[in-house]
Amino acid sequence: MKIEFTGRREVVAAARVAFEALVDGKDVWCSVSLDALADHYGVDGPASHDLVTTFEANRVQIEASAAKLLEKNGGQSVELETTDLN
């Protein structure tokens, strides 16, 4: 399975940062929760700017965790929570 992350991301409802992956050429959206960002990377609150800044600073680790889950679930969308991050 070929997984690439496109760099597209945005803050979505429920204080999540959504980010796009290409799985075997198909667009798949993933997301990471505010709780996961706070527990692992210390984001201070749900402000969009803070979420995006924290996501960008830790993108490599977050995408690696997402890639593991995408491999496990056959390339379906994933919603990363605290327990999903390394």
Secondary structure, DSSP 4 states (H G I P E B T S, - for coil): --EEEEEEEEEETTTEEEEEEEETTEEEEEEEEHHHHHHHH---SS-HHHHHHHHHHTHHHHHHHHHHHHHHHTS---EE-GGG--
